[in-house]
Amino acid sequence: MASASTPEQRATPTGKCWPTCSFGCADRARPRRVITVGYGIQCAAAAVMGATHLPVAAVLFLIAAVAFTTPAVSGASNRLIAERLTGDA
C-alpha cells in the first residue's frame, strides 16, 4: 500500500485532515502572524532566561522550544518575501 501524499488521503474518520508536519501553519496561516508569533516566542524566551536564574535543563528546554518554531518562522518569512518581490530577485 502506497503512503498517503495528499491531505484528502490522510483524512481521519471524522473527515478532518491532520497535517503530517507540525509546521503546516507556515503554509496555511498568514505569514505576518506566524512571523510575529515566532519572534514573540523568541523574545519571551530570552526575557525569561535573562531575568531569572533557571536550571540548565530549563534553559535547554527553552532553547529547544525556540528552535522548534524556527522552521515555521523561516518558511513564513520566505513565503512573504517571495510574494512581495517581483521578477528574478
LINMOHU-V954096 format. One record per backbone hydrogen bond with DSSP energy under -1.0 kcal/mol. CO is the residue of the C=O (numbers start at 0). NH is the residue of the N-H. Records with the same first field share a line. If there is no record, write none. Layout:
CO->NH + NH
//
This chain:
11->14
15->11
20->23
22->25
23->26 + 27
24->28
29->33
30->34
31->35
32->36
33->37
34->38
35->39
36->40
37->41
38->42
39->43
40->44
41->45
42->46
43->47
44->48
45->49
46->50
47->51
54->58
55->59
56->60
57->61
58->62
59->63
60->64
61->65
62->66
63->67
68->72
69->73
70->74
71->75
72->76
73->77
74->78
75->79
76->80
77->81
78->82
79->83
80->84
86->88
//
